[in-house]
Amino acid sequence: MIPSRLVPGFLLGLALLIAQAVGAHARAAPESFADLADKVSPAVVNITTSTTVASIGFGDGGPIVPEGSPFEDFFRDFMERNGPGGDQRRPQRSSALGSGFVISEDGFIVTNNHVIEQADEISIEFMDGRELPAEVVGTDPNTDLALLKVEAEAPLPFVSWGDSDKSRVGDWVLAVGNPLGQGFSVSAGIVSARGRALSGSYDDFIQTDAAINRGNSGGPLFNMDGAVIGVNTAILSPNGGSIGIGFAMSSRVAENVIHQLKEFGETRRGWLGVRIQDVTDDVAEAIGLDNARGALVTDVPDGPAEEAGMKAGDVITSFDGVEVGDTRELVQQVGNTDVGKAVRVIVYRDGKTETLMVTLGRRETAEGAVPAAASEDAGEAQDADVLGMTVTALTPQIVEEMGLDPDEAGLLVKAVDESSEAYEKGLREGDIITQAGQVAVASVDEFEARVADAREGGRKSILLLIRRGGEPRFVALTLE
C-alpha cells in the first residue's frame, strides 16, 4: 500500500508521491548530470515501513444460516477454520515505500510524514545495500515532513540544505528517489513555478516538471550545486502517475521545521493571536488604504496581539521588519519566528500607521483559543432595510434562540435581497453585523448613523464586520 492524498474533480488527483523528469528531450540540457548524481546519490535512501492492520472477517456472531439449511455444515466448517482464532482473523502486515535523505553524518534522515505515519517498523536501505532500522524523532503533518534517526557504525554520507529562495523559474533541478519501488533512480527537470500553495497554511512548494511517482515521496530535489532546495511531496495527476506537474516543499520551510523537530521533537511556531483576512480593493477603499495590501485583523482574542494593543480593523502592513503582502505571507512569517521573540508590528489604523511591540506566543498551545465576544447593550428590537439587507438588533430572546453567547451584541441579518451587492458578497440570513465603519453597532440607529457618516465623509463604501458561526469576516459594501 502506498500512501496517497487525492483532490477530486474531473479525475484530477493530488497524490502524495515524488518527482522524476519528463519532456527533457524537448529542450537543451546540460551535457550530463552524471557527476551530480554520483555526488548526491549516496545520501539518498529508500524507506520501507511496516504496519499492523486488522483483517476483514465476520462479526462475533458469524453468518446467520437457517437451521437445517444445506449450507449449515459448510459455514460451520468455514468458521472453525477461519473464525475466532482462525488465520483469517489474525492481524495482517501492510507495507509502504518511500524515499528520504541523510542530512548529517550521525544519521538524521528527512522524509514525508505520510511515508512513515502509523508505521510500526521503519527500515532504511542505503545505496550500498546496507539496511538499518530507524526511529521517529518528530513529525509535522502541517508540512508533511518527518525526521528519522538511524544508528550507524561509521559516519554516513549526507547532503546539505540549499536556499530555495535563490532558485529561479527555469533552473535545472535533479530528483533522486525510489519510484514505484524500483530502487535508486535519478530524474531531471526544471523549476516550473515557485510559491505554490496546495492546502496548508505553511505551504511554499516549488513546482517542477521532474516526474513524481509513487515511492519517491520524501526524496530530495537538488539544485545544480548538489544542495537540497525541496522535499518532493506531491503531484497533480489524473491517474497517480507523473504528467510533469510535481511539487516539492521548499527548503525555506523544510529546513526550519526539521531544525525544530531535531531540537525539540516537535514544532514550535510563533503565534500572534489574531484572525485575519486579505485586503481587497473595496476594503482598501472603505478604510482609506492606498492599495490592497497587508492582512486585515478581523478578531483579537486574548493573546499576544491583544496584550500589545492590536484591534479588530487594524491592517498589519509590516511584521518584524518585513512588508506583509497578504494573509498567507503573514502566517508564514509568524510561524517561522521564534516563540517568545518581541517583534515590531506596524498596523494601519484610522488613516495612520502605528507600531506595536508584540511578544509571540506558541501556536501549538493556543490552537484552541476562543475569541472573547464583544459586550455591548443590545438596544431595542426594530427592523430596518439597509444596503440590501433587513436587519434587527439582537435581543435576549434572539440570542437564546440562535444559541449565541449571552454577551453577543450587534445586528441580526433577517433577510438579504438576492439582487443586492450584499448577497453577491456572501451575506446571508442569520449573519451578525458587529461593526460598521470599524465602530461597534448594537442598534439599527447606530448602524444607520455609521452609514450616513460614511456617505457624508465622501466614502464610496463602508466596511462591515460580520460573524457567522462565531467566525468573523470583513465585507465592504458600496454606498448607494
N, C-alpha and C positions, 0 to 999 in steps of 0.2 A: 504493500500500500504506500503510495507516495502522497505526502501532504499537499493539499491544494486549496486555493481560495478563489472562487469564481464570482464574476459580476455578470448577471443575466442581461439579456437584451439583444435580440437579433443574433443569437448564438455567439455574441462577443463575450468571451470569458476572460476573467483575470485570474490566472493560475499562478500559485506561488512556486516558482521554478528558478531558472538561471540562463545566462546568455551565451550565444555562440554565433559566429559570423555568417551573414547571408549577403549575397549580391556583391562580394568583394571583386568579382571578375569585371563588374561594370565600372570600376573606377581604378585609377592608378594607385598602386600600393607600394609600400617600402620594398626594397629589394628582397628582404627576408625578415621574418620575425623569429628566426631560429635562435639567435643569440639571446634575445629577451626571454624566450620560452625556457631555454636552458638555465638562465639565471634565476627565474622565479618559481619554476615548477616544483623544485624540492620542498618548498614551504607550503604547497597546496596539498590538502588531504581529502580523502574520501571518508565519509561518515556513514556508518550503518547503525541503526537503532533497533531495539527490540522492545516490544510492548506486550504485556499480557492483556488479552481481551476475553470477555465472556463469550462462549459459543452460543449459538441459537439452538434451543431444544424445546420440548414440550413443557407445559406448565406442571406444577407439582402434582396435579391430579391426573395428568396424562390425557390421551384422547378418549372421548366418550364413545363407546361401542355398545349397541343394544345387546343384552344378554341372549345367548343362543345364536348370535349372528355368525355367519361363516367366517367373518374377519376377526372373531374374538380370539382364537388361538394365534393368528398371525400377529396381532397387536400385542398380545401377552408376551410372545417370544421376542418381539422387537424391543419392548420396553425393558425386558430382562437384560438384553444385550446393550441397549443404548440409553436406558433411563437413568434414574438416580444412581450415581456411581459408575455409569457406563462411559465409554470413551467419548461419546458424542457430547456429553455434558461437562467434560473437563475444560478448564480454561485453555485457550489457544494462544499461540505466539504470533504476533504481527510484526513485520519488518518494514523499515523505510530507509531510503537512501538520500544522501545529500552531500554537500561539499563544505569545505572550510579552509582556513589558512592560519598558519602559525605566526604570531606577532612578537614572540620573544623566545630566546633560546632555552628558557626554563619551562616551556610547554604550554603557554596560554594560546588558545585557539578560538577564533571568531567564526560564527556561523549564524544561520537564521534561527529564530525561536521556533518557527513551525517545523523545522527539521528534527528537533530534539524534544519537542513538547510531549509531556506524559510518557517519555521513554523510561523503561526500567534499566536498560543497559545501553551503553554507547561505546562503540568500537571505532577507533581511528586507524585508518590504513595510510601509510606513508608511501611515497613514490618508490622507495627501495623495497617495498613489500612488508616492512615491519607493521605489526598491529599492536596497539596499546589501548587499554580501557581508559575512558575519560569520565570525569566528574563535572557536574554543572556548577559553575561559580556563581552565575547570576543570569537572569533573563529580563528582557524588556519587550513585552508584547506590543507596546505602543509604536515601536520602530521595527518590530520583528527581528530583534538582534539577541544573540546569546553568547556567553563567554564560557568556554570549557577549559579544563586543565588535565594534562597528562603528565605522568612521571617517567622520564627517560633517563637512561644511564649516562648519556653523553649530551652535550648541547645540541639543540635542534636547529636546522636551517630556518630562518624566519624572514619575513618581509616587513617593510615599514609603511606607515601611513603617508600619503601624499596630500597635497592641497587641492581639493576638488574645486574650490573657488577659482583656481587658475586655469581649469580646463575650459576649452572653448568649443563651441559647436563646430564640428568638422575635424576635431583632433582624433587621431587614431587611438584605439584602446584595445586591450587584449583581455579575454576572459578565459580562465582556466578552471576546470572542474571535472565532475563525474556525470556527464549527461547520460540519462537512461541506464545508469549502472554499468556503462561500458568501460569504465576506468578513466584514467587521466586523459584529458582532451583539451586542446587549445583552439580558440577561435578568435578571429579579429573582426573589428568593426570600427565605427566612428561614433563620436558623441553626436546624437541627433538633436537633443534639446537638453536644457538644464532647468532646475527649479520645478520639476513636475510634482504635483500632489495627487495622491490616489484616494486615500480615505482617512488618513490620520492627521492629527493636529501638528505633528512634528515632521511630516513628510517633506523631504527635499531630495527627490530622485533625479538621477542622471538617466536620461533616455538614450538608448543605444540600439543600433541595428545589429549588434552582435547577437547571434541566435541564443535564445534561452530555452532550455529543455529540462524535462524532469530529471532530477538528480543533481542539477547544477546549483540548486538553492544554497546560499551561504558562501558561495565561492567568490573570489576577488575579481574586481575589474581594475586592470592595471593601466597606467599611462605609459608612455614610451620610455620613461626613466626606470620603470620597474617598481613604482610606488603605487600603493593601493588607493584609488580615488573613489571606490564604491564597493558595496557588498551586493552582489546580484541577488535579486529578490523576487521579481515578478515579470510576467509578460502579458501582453494583450493578444488574445488568440481566440479563434472560433473553435479550435479543436484540441487545445492543450499543447500543440507544437509551435515552434517558432515561426512567426511571419515577419520578423525583423523589427518588432516593437517591444523592446525589453527595458527593464527598469532596475537600477542599482541605487541603493540608499547611499547618499553622498558621504564621503569621509568626514565632511564638516560636521555632520550629525553623528555618524557612527563612532568616530574616534572619541568624542566626548562621552557618549553613552558607555562605550566599552571601558573607558577610564574609570567611570563611576562604578560599573559592575566589578571591576578589578579591585577597587579600593574599598567599596562598601558592600558588595554582593547584591546591590540594588541601585536603582536610580534615585537621585536627589535633585529634583528640578526646582528652580525658583518659582515662587508664587507671588503674584502681585495682589490678587484678591479683588478682581473686577470682572464684570461681564461686559462684553464689548461687541460692536458690530462695525462693519465697514461704513465709511462716509461716502454717500452717493452725491451726485451733483446737486440734487434738490435739497438734500440735507445740508450740504455745504452752504447753499444759498440762504436757507432758512436761518442758519446761525451766524451768517456773515463771514464764513471762512473763504479765503480767496480761491481755493481749489479743493477738489475732493481728495483728501489725503488724511493719513492718521487713522486712529482707532477711536470710535465714539463709545464712551462709557455709558452703558445702559443701567447698571446697578453696581452699588458698592456695599457688599456685606461687611460684617465685622472682619477685619483683617488688616494687612499692612497698608493698603491704599487708603482705607478709611481712617486709620490712625494718622496718616500723613496729610489728611485734609482733602482727598480727592472726592469729587461729587459726580453724581449722575448728570450727564450732559456735557462733561468735560471731553475734549478731544485730545488724546495723547498723541503728540507730534514728534516727540523725541524720548528715547529711553537709553539711559546710560551712555549718552553722547552719540547715539546712532539714530538717524532720522527714521521714523516709522511710516512706511508706505501704506500698509493696510493691517487688518487684524492678524492675518497669518504670519506676517513678519514679526509682529509684536509677540505673539505666542511663542515663536521660536526663540526670539531674543531673550524673553523672560525665562523660558525653560532651560536655556543654555547658560544662565547666570547663576553663580554660586548662591546657595541658601545662606541667608544672614548678611549678604552684602548690602551696603547702603548705596543706592543709586539715585542719580538725578533724573527726574521725570518732568518733562516740560509739557504743560497742558494749555490748550486754548480754552478760555472761559470768558464769557461776556465781552467779547471783542478784543481781548488782550491775552497775552501769554503769562503764565505763572510757572515757577519752578518749585517742585516738591521733592523732598528727600524721603525716599521710601526704603525701608529695610525689609528685604524679601523674606517671605516665609517659605515653607516647603510644600509643594503642590500635593505630593502623595499623602500627606497628613491632613490636607484641607479639602480633599475631593468631596467630602460630604457636607461642606459648609452650606448653610441655608441662609439666604439673604433676609435681613430684617425687613418687615413690611412697614411702609410709611404710615404714620399715625396722624390722621387729620380728622377734623369734625366733618361728618358726612353731610350735614346740611339737610334741608327739607327735600322730599322727593318731588320732582317735577320733570316733565318731558320737554325736549326741545329738538328741533331739526337743525343741525349744524353740519356744514360741509358734507352733505350727503348722508349723514347718519342721524338716527333718532337716539338720543342719549337721555339718561336719567341719573340722578345722584344715587349713590349706594345708600341703602338704609339697612338697619339691623336685620330686617326680615329678608332682604335680598341677599345679604351676606350669609345668613344662615341657610337659605335655600340653595345657594351656589356652593356652599361648603368652603367659603373663603375664610381667611384669617380674620378673627373678630376686629382687629385693628385696621383692616384694609379700608382705604379711602380712595375715592375717585368717582368716575362716571361709568355706568354700565352702558355699553352699546346694545340697544334693544333691536335695532334693525339697520341695515345698510342698503341704500339704493344701488341696485346692480349696475346701473348706468353711470355711477359716480366714480371719481378717481379713488375715493376711499376703498371701494370694493375692488377696483383694479389693483390696488396696492396691498390687498390681502386682509383688510379689516373685515371682521365678521361679527355677527350677533354673539354676545357673550364676552366679547373683549372688554377689558377695563382700561379706561384712559386715566392715567395718574398725573400726567404733566401736559401742559400746553405752553409752548414758548419757553420751555425749561423752567416753568414755575408750577408747583403743585396745584391741582384743582380738585375741589371736593364738592362743587355745586355747579349747576348749569350756569348760574350768573357769573361765576368765576371763569368758566370755560368761554362763554361769550365775550367776556371782558378781555380775555387774553387774545382772542381772535380779532377783536376791534382794535386793540393796542397794536397788534402786528400790522394791520391794514394802515393805521394812522402813521406808523413808523416807516411806511414805504416798503414793507416786506412783500415779496411775491408768494411766499409760502410760510407755513407755520409747522414747527416740529412738535409732534405728539409722542409721548412715551406710553406705550401700550403693554399691558400684561395679559398673557393668555396661559392658563395653567400654571401661573406663577413665574413664567419666563418673560423677561422684559424685552422690548424691541422698540426702537425709534422709527417713526414714519413721518415723512414730510408731506403735507398736503397743500396744494396750490390754493391761494386765497382768491376767490372769485370777485 
